Amino acid sequence: MFKLIEQQPEISQRELTAALGLNLGKINYCLKAFINRGLVKVNNFRRSNNKLAYAYLLTPQGFEEEARVTVRFFRRVEAEYEILKQEVEHLG
């Protein structure tokens, strides 16, 4: 979700729902939690014709969390690779 918000700050909750395959309630819950934790801030588009339009912006803490999530992902993939590599070596 962080990557989508970073790339498309004007993304709607419904668009996040479609992109992530989650229901609207879960997206709303996550966004509220991120806002409460200071990871995301919300700005209204005051000049927008759609008064419900918002921009979701990652805060510096949000960027740090995104980086931590990315590092954890790569570590997990690396560990899985090493396990598979050892299994293949053991078979050969």
C-alpha positions in Angstrom: 0.0 0.0 0.0 2.9 2.4 0.8 4.3 2.0 -2.7 0.9 2.8 -4.3 0.4 5.9 -2.1 3.9 7.1 -2.8 3.4 6.7 -6.6 -0.2 7.9 -6.7 -1.0 10.2 -3.8 -4.4 11.1 -5.3 -5.4 7.4 -5.4 -8.8 6.8 -4.0 -9.7 4.1 -1.5 -11.7 2.3 -4.1 -8.7 2.3 -6.4 -6.6 0.9 -3.6 -9.2 -1.7 -3.1 -9.0 -2.8 -6.7 -5.2 -2.7 -6.8 -4.7 -4.7 -3.6 -7.6 -7.1 -3.7 -8.9 -6.0 -0.3 -12.3 -4.8 0.6 -13.1 -1.1 1.2 -13.4 -1.6 5.0 -9.9 -3.1 5.3 -8.4 -0.3 3.2 -10.2 2.3 5.3 -9.0 0.7 8.5 -5.4 0.4 7.3 -5.4 4.1 6.2 -6.7 5.3 9.5 -4.1 3.2 11.3 -1.3 4.6 9.1 -2.6 8.1 9.7 -2.8 7.6 13.5 0.7 6.2 13.6 1.9 9.2 11.6 2.9 7.2 8.6 0.5 8.8 6.2 -1.1 12.3 6.2 -4.2 13.3 4.3 -4.7 16.5 2.3 -8.0 17.7 0.8 -8.0 19.0 -2.7 -9.6 22.3 -1.9 -9.9 23.4 -5.5 -11.2 20.1 -6.7 -14.7 19.8 -8.0 -15.0 16.6 -6.0 -15.0 17.7 -2.4 -14.3 14.1 -1.3 -11.0 14.0 -3.1 -8.0 13.5 -0.9 -4.2 13.1 -1.4 -2.5 10.5 0.8 1.1 11.4 1.4 3.8 9.4 3.1 5.4 11.1 6.0 9.1 10.7 6.7 8.1 8.0 9.1 6.0 6.4 6.4 9.1 6.3 4.0 11.1 4.7 6.8 8.5 2.1 7.3 8.3 1.4 3.6 12.1 0.9 3.6 11.9 -1.5 6.5 9.1 -3.5 4.8 11.2 -3.7 1.7 14.3 -4.8 3.5 12.3 -7.5 5.4 10.9 -8.7 2.1 14.3 -9.0 0.4 15.7 -10.8 3.5 12.9 -13.3 3.3 13.4 -13.9 -0.4 17.1 -14.3 0.1 16.6 -16.8 2.9 14.1 -18.8 0.7 16.6 -18.8 -2.1 19.4 -20.1 0.1 17.1 -22.9 1.3 16.1 -23.9 -2.2 19.8 -23.7 -3.3 20.8 -26.1 -0.5 18.0 -28.5 -1.4 19.1 -28.5 -5.1 22.7 -29.1 -4.1 21.7 -31.9 -1.7 19.7 -33.6 -4.6 22.6 -33.3 -7.1 
